[in-house]
Amino acid sequence: MVPKGKNAIVIGVSECRTSRDRDSYLVTYALGSCIGVAAYDRNSGVGGLLHFQLPDSSMDRELAESHPAMFADTGLQLLLSKMTRLGADPKRALIRIAGGAAIIGGQRLGGQGIPMPGDGTGVGKQNYLAIRKLLWRHGLMLEGEAVGGGQGRTLGLTLGTGEFWVTSPEPGSIAV
């Protein structure tokens, strides 16, 4: 559930933000085939949230240089680096993910003319498999997930409590 009386730090598509402000929460909206990765280190109180669109930066190295949070591999590295700079230890981080839905629709990325992998409907699954593999490679444990299906989601992390939450157009919200 969305925390009341807290400051929202909104993470857009292909963005990554971190904070240790206990009076704030991190939130990202419109997770369709994209994946949101929320991480929180209880010892340092540092949290971070990544909203990535595509599974691998090898699709477009130039774009990955200018927008590392667009891709699972460069985005996760960015998230971990930013958290470490604020005093977190990624190995202690609790990690939750949401998104990866099978959203039927456009096969081009954000009007930029970049073809989506596959037929445009398998991107959510590819993103999910990519982030699971990357977390494993980094030795990071995934604590919870709300992925797949056909609905978009919102993912949030309350920094003062370390509570993760997900909402969707379906009634109610769930903790992941």
FIRO-932374 format. One record per residue: residue number from 0; residue in one letter; x, y, z of N, C-alpha, C in turn. Coordinates in Angstrom, 1 decimal, padded with zeros to 4 digits, always signed. Example, Ala and Ser with C-alpha at 12.3 -4.5 7.8 and 13.67 -1.06 7.14 Angstrom:
{0, 'A', {+013.2, -005.7, +007.8}, {+012.3, -004.5, +007.8}, {+013.2, -003.3, +007.8}}
{1, 'S', {+012.8, -002.2, +007.1}, {+013.7, -001.1, +007.1}, {+012.9, +000.0, +007.9}}
//
This chain:
{0, 'M', {+000.8, -001.2, +000.0}, {+000.0, +000.0, +000.0}, {+000.9, +001.2, +000.0}}
{1, 'V', {+000.4, +002.3, -000.6}, {+001.1, +003.5, -000.7}, {+001.2, +004.2, +000.6}}
{2, 'P', {+002.4, +004.5, +001.1}, {+002.5, +005.1, +002.5}, {+002.0, +006.5, +002.5}}
{3, 'K', {+001.3, +006.8, +003.6}, {+000.8, +008.2, +003.8}, {+001.8, +009.1, +004.5}}
{4, 'G', {+001.8, +010.3, +004.1}, {+002.7, +011.3, +004.8}, {+004.2, +011.1, +004.5}}
{5, 'K', {+004.5, +010.4, +003.4}, {+005.9, +010.2, +003.0}, {+006.1, +010.9, +001.7}}
{6, 'N', {+007.4, +011.2, +001.4}, {+007.8, +011.9, +000.1}, {+008.0, +010.8, -000.9}}
{7, 'A', {+007.4, +011.0, -002.1}, {+007.5, +010.0, -003.2}, {+008.8, +010.4, -004.0}}
{8, 'I', {+009.6, +009.4, -004.3}, {+010.7, +009.5, -005.2}, {+010.3, +008.6, -006.4}}
{9, 'V', {+009.8, +009.2, -007.5}, {+009.3, +008.5, -008.6}, {+010.4, +008.1, -009.6}}
{10, 'I', {+010.4, +006.8, -009.9}, {+011.4, +006.3, -010.9}, {+010.7, +006.0, -012.2}}
{11, 'G', {+011.1, +006.7, -013.2}, {+010.4, +006.5, -014.5}, {+011.0, +005.3, -015.3}}
{12, 'V', {+010.5, +005.1, -016.5}, {+011.0, +004.0, -017.3}, {+012.4, +004.3, -017.7}}
{13, 'S', {+013.2, +003.2, -017.6}, {+014.7, +003.3, -017.8}, {+015.4, +004.3, -016.9}}
{14, 'E', {+015.0, +004.3, -015.6}, {+015.6, +005.1, -014.6}, {+016.0, +004.2, -013.4}}
{15, 'C', {+016.9, +004.7, -012.6}, {+017.3, +004.1, -011.4}, {+017.6, +005.2, -010.4}}
{16, 'R', {+017.0, +005.0, -009.2}, {+017.2, +006.0, -008.1}, {+017.5, +005.2, -006.8}}
{17, 'T', {+018.3, +005.9, -005.9}, {+018.6, +005.3, -004.6}, {+018.4, +006.4, -003.6}}
{18, 'S', {+018.2, +006.0, -002.3}, {+018.0, +007.0, -001.3}, {+018.2, +006.3, +000.1}}
{19, 'R', {+018.4, +007.1, +001.1}, {+018.4, +006.6, +002.5}, {+017.5, +007.5, +003.3}}
{20, 'D', {+016.7, +008.3, +002.7}, {+015.8, +009.3, +003.4}, {+014.6, +008.5, +003.9}}
{21, 'R', {+014.6, +008.3, +005.2}, {+013.6, +007.5, +005.9}, {+012.2, +008.1, +005.8}}
{22, 'D', {+012.1, +009.3, +005.4}, {+010.7, +009.9, +005.2}, {+010.2, +009.8, +003.8}}
{23, 'S', {+010.8, +009.0, +003.0}, {+010.5, +008.9, +001.6}, {+010.2, +007.4, +001.2}}
{24, 'Y', {+009.6, +007.3, +000.0}, {+009.4, +006.0, -000.6}, {+009.8, +006.1, -002.0}}
{25, 'L', {+010.3, +005.0, -002.6}, {+010.6, +004.8, -004.0}, {+009.4, +004.1, -004.6}}
{26, 'V', {+009.1, +004.6, -005.8}, {+007.9, +004.0, -006.5}, {+008.1, +004.1, -008.0}}
{27, 'T', {+007.7, +003.0, -008.7}, {+007.7, +003.1, -010.2}, {+006.4, +002.5, -010.7}}
{28, 'Y', {+005.9, +003.2, -011.7}, {+004.6, +002.9, -012.3}, {+004.7, +002.2, -013.6}}
{29, 'A', {+003.6, +001.7, -014.1}, {+003.5, +001.2, -015.5}, {+004.5, +000.1, -015.8}}
{30, 'L', {+004.7, -000.9, -014.9}, {+005.5, -002.0, -015.2}, {+004.6, -003.0, -016.0}}
{31, 'G', {+004.8, -003.0, -017.3}, {+004.2, -004.0, -018.2}, {+005.2, -005.1, -018.4}}
{32, 'S', {+005.7, -005.1, -019.6}, {+006.8, -006.1, -019.8}, {+008.1, -005.7, -019.2}}
{33, 'C', {+008.2, -004.4, -018.8}, {+009.4, -004.0, -018.0}, {+009.5, -004.7, -016.7}}
{34, 'I', {+010.6, -004.6, -016.0}, {+010.8, -005.2, -014.7}, {+011.3, -004.1, -013.8}}
{35, 'G', {+010.7, -004.0, -012.6}, {+011.1, -003.2, -011.5}, {+011.9, -004.0, -010.5}}
{36, 'V', {+013.1, -003.6, -010.2}, {+013.9, -004.2, -009.2}, {+014.1, -003.3, -008.0}}
{37, 'A', {+013.6, -003.7, -006.8}, {+013.7, -002.9, -005.6}, {+014.6, -003.6, -004.7}}
{38, 'A', {+015.5, -002.9, -004.1}, {+016.5, -003.5, -003.2}, {+016.6, -002.6, -001.9}}
{39, 'Y', {+016.8, -003.3, -000.8}, {+016.9, -002.5, +000.5}, {+017.9, -003.2, +001.4}}
{40, 'D', {+018.8, -002.5, +001.9}, {+019.8, -002.9, +002.9}, {+019.4, -002.4, +004.3}}
{41, 'R', {+018.8, -003.3, +005.1}, {+018.3, -002.8, +006.4}, {+019.4, -002.2, +007.3}}
{42, 'N', {+020.6, -002.7, +007.2}, {+021.7, -002.2, +008.1}, {+022.0, -000.7, +007.8}}
{43, 'S', {+022.1, -000.4, +006.5}, {+022.4, +001.0, +006.2}, {+021.2, +001.9, +006.0}}
{44, 'G', {+020.0, +001.2, +005.8}, {+018.8, +002.0, +005.5}, {+018.7, +002.5, +004.1}}
{45, 'V', {+019.6, +002.0, +003.2}, {+019.7, +002.4, +001.8}, {+018.8, +001.5, +001.0}}
{46, 'G', {+018.0, +002.2, +000.1}, {+017.1, +001.5, -000.8}, {+017.3, +002.0, -002.2}}
{47, 'G', {+017.0, +001.2, -003.2}, {+017.1, +001.6, -004.6}, {+016.0, +000.9, -005.4}}
{48, 'L', {+015.7, +001.5, -006.5}, {+014.7, +000.9, -007.4}, {+015.2, +001.2, -008.9}}
{49, 'L', {+015.1, +000.2, -009.7}, {+015.5, +000.2, -011.1}, {+014.2, -000.2, -011.9}}
{50, 'H', {+013.9, +000.5, -013.0}, {+012.9, +000.2, -013.9}, {+013.5, +000.0, -015.3}}
{51, 'F', {+013.8, -001.3, -015.7}, {+014.4, -001.5, -017.0}, {+013.4, -002.1, -018.0}}
{52, 'Q', {+013.7, -001.9, -019.3}, {+012.9, -002.2, -020.4}, {+013.3, -003.5, -021.1}}
{53, 'L', {+014.6, -003.7, -021.3}, {+015.1, -004.7, -022.2}, {+016.1, -005.6, -021.5}}
{54, 'P', {+016.2, -006.9, -021.9}, {+017.1, -007.8, -021.2}, {+018.6, -007.7, -021.3}}
{55, 'D', {+019.1, -007.1, -022.4}, {+020.5, -007.1, -022.6}, {+021.1, -005.9, -023.4}}
{56, 'S', {+022.1, -005.3, -022.9}, {+022.6, -004.1, -023.5}, {+023.3, -004.4, -024.8}}
{57, 'S', {+023.6, -005.6, -025.1}, {+024.2, -005.9, -026.4}, {+023.3, -005.6, -027.6}}
{58, 'M', {+022.0, -005.4, -027.3}, {+021.0, -005.0, -028.3}, {+021.4, -003.6, -029.0}}
{59, 'D', {+022.0, -002.7, -028.1}, {+022.4, -001.4, -028.6}, {+023.4, -000.8, -027.6}}
{60, 'R', {+024.6, -001.1, -027.9}, {+025.7, -000.6, -026.9}, {+025.7, +000.9, -026.8}}
{61, 'E', {+025.5, +001.6, -027.8}, {+025.5, +003.1, -027.7}, {+024.4, +003.6, -026.8}}
{62, 'L', {+023.2, +003.0, -027.0}, {+022.1, +003.4, -026.1}, {+022.3, +003.0, -024.7}}
{63, 'A', {+023.0, +001.9, -024.5}, {+023.3, +001.4, -023.1}, {+024.3, +002.4, -022.4}}
{64, 'E', {+025.2, +003.0, -023.2}, {+026.1, +003.9, -022.7}, {+025.4, +005.2, -022.1}}
{65, 'S', {+024.4, +005.7, -022.9}, {+023.7, +006.9, -022.6}, {+022.5, +006.6, -021.6}}
{66, 'H', {+022.0, +005.4, -021.6}, {+020.8, +005.0, -020.8}, {+021.0, +003.7, -020.2}}
{67, 'P', {+021.9, +003.5, -019.2}, {+022.2, +002.2, -018.7}, {+021.0, +001.5, -018.0}}
{68, 'A', {+020.1, +002.3, -017.4}, {+019.0, +001.7, -016.7}, {+018.0, +001.1, -017.7}}
{69, 'M', {+018.1, +001.3, -019.0}, {+017.2, +000.7, -019.9}, {+017.3, -000.8, -020.0}}
{70, 'F', {+018.5, -001.3, -019.7}, {+018.8, -002.8, -019.9}, {+019.0, -003.5, -018.5}}
{71, 'A', {+018.6, -004.7, -018.5}, {+018.8, -005.5, -017.2}, {+020.2, -005.5, -016.7}}
{72, 'D', {+021.2, -005.8, -017.6}, {+022.6, -006.0, -017.2}, {+023.2, -004.7, -016.7}}
{73, 'T', {+023.1, -003.7, -017.5}, {+023.8, -002.4, -017.2}, {+022.9, -001.7, -016.1}}
{74, 'G', {+021.6, -001.9, -016.1}, {+020.8, -001.3, -015.0}, {+021.0, -001.9, -013.7}}
{75, 'L', {+021.2, -003.2, -013.6}, {+021.4, -003.8, -012.3}, {+022.8, -003.4, -011.7}}
{76, 'Q', {+023.8, -003.3, -012.6}, {+025.1, -002.8, -012.2}, {+025.0, -001.4, -011.7}}
{77, 'L', {+024.2, -000.6, -012.3}, {+024.0, +000.8, -011.9}, {+023.4, +000.9, -010.5}}
{78, 'L', {+022.3, +000.1, -010.3}, {+021.6, +000.0, -009.1}, {+022.6, -000.4, -007.9}}
{79, 'L', {+023.3, -001.4, -008.1}, {+024.3, -001.9, -007.1}, {+025.3, -000.9, -006.8}}
{80, 'S', {+025.9, -000.2, -007.8}, {+026.9, +000.8, -007.6}, {+026.4, +002.0, -006.8}}
{81, 'K', {+025.2, +002.5, -007.2}, {+024.6, +003.6, -006.5}, {+024.3, +003.3, -005.1}}
{82, 'M', {+023.8, +002.1, -004.8}, {+023.5, +001.7, -003.4}, {+024.8, +001.6, -002.6}}
{83, 'T', {+025.9, +001.1, -003.2}, {+027.2, +001.0, -002.5}, {+027.7, +002.4, -002.2}}
{84, 'R', {+027.6, +003.3, -003.1}, {+028.0, +004.7, -002.8}, {+027.3, +005.3, -001.7}}
{85, 'L', {+026.1, +004.9, -001.4}, {+025.4, +005.4, -000.2}, {+025.6, +004.7, +001.1}}
{86, 'G', {+026.5, +003.6, +001.0}, {+026.8, +002.9, +002.2}, {+026.2, +001.5, +002.3}}
{87, 'A', {+025.5, +001.1, +001.3}, {+024.8, -000.3, +001.4}, {+025.8, -001.4, +001.0}}
{88, 'D', {+025.5, -002.5, +001.5}, {+026.3, -003.7, +001.0}, {+025.3, -004.6, +000.2}}
{89, 'P', {+025.4, -004.6, -001.1}, {+024.5, -005.4, -001.9}, {+024.2, -006.8, -001.5}}
{90, 'K', {+025.3, -007.4, -000.9}, {+025.1, -008.8, -000.5}, {+024.1, -009.0, +000.7}}
{91, 'R', {+023.8, -007.9, +001.4}, {+022.8, -007.9, +002.5}, {+021.5, -007.5, +002.0}}
{92, 'A', {+021.4, -007.0, +000.8}, {+020.1, -006.4, +000.3}, {+019.0, -007.4, +000.1}}
{93, 'L', {+017.8, -007.0, +000.6}, {+016.6, -007.7, +000.3}, {+016.1, -007.2, -001.1}}
{94, 'I', {+015.8, -008.2, -002.0}, {+015.5, -007.8, -003.4}, {+014.1, -008.4, -003.7}}
{95, 'R', {+013.3, -007.5, -004.3}, {+012.0, -007.9, -004.8}, {+011.9, -007.4, -006.3}}
{96, 'I', {+011.1, -008.1, -007.1}, {+010.9, -007.7, -008.5}, {+009.4, -007.7, -008.8}}
{97, 'A', {+009.0, -006.9, -009.8}, {+007.7, -007.0, -010.3}, {+007.7, -006.6, -011.8}}
{98, 'G', {+006.7, -007.0, -012.5}, {+006.5, -006.7, -013.9}, {+006.6, -007.9, -014.7}}
{99, 'G', {+007.2, -007.8, -015.9}, {+007.4, -009.0, -016.8}, {+006.1, -009.5, -017.3}}
{100, 'A', {+005.1, -008.7, -017.5}, {+003.8, -009.1, -018.0}, {+003.9, -009.3, -019.5}}
{101, 'A', {+003.0, -010.1, -020.0}, {+002.8, -010.4, -021.5}, {+001.8, -009.3, -022.0}}
{102, 'I', {+002.4, -008.2, -022.3}, {+001.5, -007.1, -022.8}, {+001.5, -007.1, -024.3}}
{103, 'I', {+000.4, -007.2, -024.9}, {+000.3, -007.2, -026.4}, {+000.4, -005.8, -026.9}}
{104, 'G', {+001.2, -005.6, -027.9}, {+001.3, -004.2, -028.4}, {+002.4, -004.0, -029.2}}
{105, 'G', {+002.9, -002.7, -029.2}, {+003.9, -002.3, -030.1}, {+005.2, -003.1, -030.1}}
{106, 'Q', {+005.8, -003.2, -031.2}, {+007.1, -003.9, -031.3}, {+008.3, -003.0, -031.5}}
{107, 'R', {+008.1, -001.8, -031.2}, {+009.2, -000.8, -031.3}, {+009.4, -000.1, -030.0}}
{108, 'L', {+010.6, +000.1, -029.6}, {+010.8, +000.7, -028.3}, {+010.6, +002.2, -028.3}}
{109, 'G', {+009.6, +002.7, -027.5}, {+009.4, +004.1, -027.3}, {+009.6, +005.0, -028.5}}
{110, 'G', {+009.2, +004.6, -029.6}, {+009.3, +005.5, -030.8}, {+010.7, +005.7, -031.3}}
{111, 'Q', {+011.7, +005.0, -030.7}, {+013.1, +005.2, -031.1}, {+013.4, +004.3, -032.3}}
{112, 'G', {+012.5, +003.5, -032.7}, {+012.8, +002.6, -033.9}, {+013.6, +001.4, -033.6}}
{113, 'I', {+013.8, +001.1, -032.3}, {+014.6, -000.1, -031.9}, {+013.6, -001.3, -031.9}}
{114, 'P', {+013.9, -002.3, -032.7}, {+013.0, -003.5, -032.7}, {+013.1, -004.2, -031.3}}
{115, 'M', {+011.9, -004.6, -030.8}, {+011.9, -005.4, -029.6}, {+012.3, -006.8, -029.9}}
{116, 'P', {+012.9, -007.5, -028.9}, {+013.3, -008.9, -029.2}, {+012.1, -009.7, -029.4}}
{117, 'G', {+012.2, -010.8, -030.2}, {+011.1, -011.7, -030.4}, {+010.0, -011.0, -031.2}}
{118, 'D', {+008.8, -011.4, -030.8}, {+007.6, -010.9, -031.6}, {+006.9, -009.7, -030.9}}
{119, 'G', {+007.5, -009.2, -029.8}, {+006.9, -008.1, -029.1}, {+006.1, -008.6, -027.9}}
{120, 'T', {+005.7, -009.8, -027.8}, {+004.9, -010.3, -026.7}, {+005.8, -011.1, -025.7}}
{121, 'G', {+007.0, -011.5, -026.0}, {+007.8, -012.3, -025.1}, {+008.8, -011.5, -024.4}}
{122, 'V', {+008.8, -010.2, -024.5}, {+009.8, -009.3, -023.8}, {+009.7, -009.5, -022.3}}
{123, 'G', {+008.5, -009.5, -021.8}, {+008.4, -009.7, -020.3}, {+009.1, -010.9, -019.8}}
{124, 'K', {+008.9, -012.0, -020.5}, {+009.5, -013.3, -020.0}, {+011.0, -013.2, -020.2}}
{125, 'Q', {+011.5, -012.6, -021.3}, {+012.9, -012.4, -021.5}, {+013.5, -011.5, -020.4}}
{126, 'N', {+012.8, -010.5, -020.1}, {+013.3, -009.6, -019.0}, {+013.4, -010.3, -017.7}}
{127, 'Y', {+012.4, -011.1, -017.4}, {+012.4, -011.9, -016.1}, {+013.5, -012.9, -016.1}}
{128, 'L', {+013.7, -013.6, -017.2}, {+014.8, -014.6, -017.2}, {+016.2, -013.9, -017.1}}
{129, 'A', {+016.3, -012.8, -017.7}, {+017.6, -012.0, -017.7}, {+017.9, -011.6, -016.2}}
{130, 'I', {+016.9, -011.0, -015.5}, {+017.2, -010.5, -014.2}, {+017.5, -011.6, -013.2}}
{131, 'R', {+016.7, -012.7, -013.3}, {+017.0, -013.9, -012.5}, {+018.4, -014.4, -012.6}}
{132, 'K', {+018.9, -014.5, -013.9}, {+020.2, -014.9, -014.2}, {+021.3, -013.9, -013.6}}
{133, 'L', {+021.0, -012.6, -013.8}, {+022.0, -011.6, -013.3}, {+022.1, -011.6, -011.8}}
{134, 'L', {+020.9, -011.7, -011.1}, {+021.0, -011.8, -009.7}, {+021.8, -013.0, -009.2}}
{135, 'W', {+021.6, -014.1, -009.8}, {+022.3, -015.3, -009.5}, {+023.8, -015.1, -009.7}}
{136, 'R', {+024.2, -014.5, -010.8}, {+025.6, -014.2, -011.1}, {+026.3, -013.3, -010.1}}
{137, 'H', {+025.5, -012.4, -009.6}, {+026.0, -011.5, -008.5}, {+025.9, -012.0, -007.1}}
{138, 'G', {+025.4, -013.3, -007.0}, {+025.3, -013.9, -005.7}, {+024.2, -013.2, -004.8}}
{139, 'L', {+023.2, -012.7, -005.5}, {+022.1, -012.0, -004.8}, {+020.8, -012.8, -004.8}}
{140, 'M', {+020.2, -012.9, -003.6}, {+019.0, -013.7, -003.5}, {+017.7, -012.9, -003.7}}
{141, 'L', {+016.8, -013.4, -004.5}, {+015.6, -012.8, -004.8}, {+014.6, -013.2, -003.7}}
{142, 'E', {+014.1, -012.3, -002.9}, {+013.2, -012.5, -001.8}, {+011.8, -012.6, -002.1}}
{143, 'G', {+011.3, -012.0, -003.3}, {+009.9, -012.1, -003.6}, {+009.7, -011.5, -005.0}}
{144, 'E', {+008.6, -011.9, -005.6}, {+008.3, -011.4, -007.0}, {+006.8, -011.4, -007.2}}
{145, 'A', {+006.4, -010.5, -008.1}, {+005.1, -010.4, -008.7}, {+005.2, -010.2, -010.1}}
{146, 'V', {+005.3, -011.3, -010.9}, {+005.7, -011.2, -012.3}, {+004.7, -012.0, -013.2}}
{147, 'G', {+004.8, -011.7, -014.5}, {+004.0, -012.4, -015.5}, {+002.5, -011.9, -015.5}}
{148, 'G', {+001.7, -012.8, -016.1}, {+000.3, -012.4, -016.3}, {+000.1, -011.3, -017.4}}
{149, 'G', {-001.0, -010.6, -017.4}, {-001.2, -009.7, -018.4}, {-001.5, -008.3, -017.9}}
{150, 'Q', {-001.3, -008.0, -016.6}, {-001.6, -006.7, -016.0}, {-000.3, -006.0, -015.7}}
{151, 'G', {-000.4, -004.6, -015.9}, {+000.6, -003.8, -015.4}, {+000.7, -003.7, -013.9}}
{152, 'R', {+001.8, -003.2, -013.4}, {+001.9, -003.2, -011.9}, {+002.7, -001.9, -011.5}}
{153, 'T', {+002.5, -001.5, -010.3}, {+003.3, -000.5, -009.6}, {+004.1, -001.2, -008.5}}
{154, 'L', {+005.4, -000.8, -008.4}, {+006.3, -001.4, -007.3}, {+006.8, -000.3, -006.5}}
{155, 'G', {+006.7, -000.5, -005.2}, {+007.2, +000.6, -004.2}, {+008.0, +000.0, -003.1}}
{156, 'L', {+008.8, +000.8, -002.5}, {+009.6, +000.5, -001.3}, {+009.6, +001.7, -000.4}}
{157, 'T', {+009.1, +001.4, +000.8}, {+009.1, +002.5, +001.9}, {+010.4, +002.4, +002.6}}
{158, 'L', {+011.2, +003.5, +002.5}, {+012.6, +003.5, +003.1}, {+012.6, +003.4, +004.6}}
{159, 'G', {+011.7, +004.0, +005.3}, {+011.7, +004.0, +006.7}, {+011.5, +002.7, +007.4}}
{160, 'T', {+010.8, +001.8, +006.7}, {+010.4, +000.5, +007.2}, {+011.0, -000.7, +006.4}}
{161, 'G', {+011.4, -000.4, +005.2}, {+011.9, -001.5, +004.3}, {+010.8, -002.3, +003.7}}
{162, 'E', {+009.5, -001.8, +003.8}, {+008.4, -002.5, +003.3}, {+008.3, -002.4, +001.8}}
{163, 'F', {+008.2, -003.5, +001.1}, {+008.0, -003.5, -000.4}, {+006.5, -003.7, -000.6}}
{164, 'W', {+005.9, -003.1, -001.7}, {+004.5, -003.3, -002.1}, {+004.3, -003.2, -003.6}}
{165, 'V', {+003.3, -003.9, -004.0}, {+002.9, -003.9, -005.4}, {+001.4, -003.7, -005.5}}
{166, 'T', {+001.0, -002.9, -006.5}, {-000.4, -002.7, -006.8}, {-000.6, -003.0, -008.3}}
{167, 'S', {-001.8, -003.3, -008.7}, {-002.1, -003.5, -010.0}, {-003.6, -003.1, -010.2}}
{168, 'P', {-004.1, -003.0, -011.5}, {-005.5, -002.6, -011.7}, {-006.5, -003.6, -011.0}}
{169, 'E', {-006.0, -004.8, -010.7}, {-006.8, -005.7, -010.0}, {-007.0, -005.2, -008.6}}
{170, 'P', {-008.1, -005.5, -007.9}, {-008.3, -004.9, -006.6}, {-007.2, -005.4, -005.6}}
{171, 'G', {-006.9, -004.4, -004.6}, {-006.0, -004.7, -003.6}, {-004.5, -004.5, -003.9}}
{172, 'S', {-003.7, -004.6, -002.9}, {-002.3, -004.6, -003.1}, {-001.7, -005.7, -002.4}}
{173, 'I', {-000.5, -006.1, -002.8}, {+000.2, -007.2, -002.1}, {+001.6, -006.8, -001.7}}
{174, 'A', {+002.1, -007.4, -000.6}, {+003.4, -007.2, -000.3}, {+004.2, -008.4, -001.0}}
{175, 'V', {+005.4, -008.0, -001.5}, {+006.2, -009.1, -002.1}, {+007.5, -009.3, -001.4}}
//
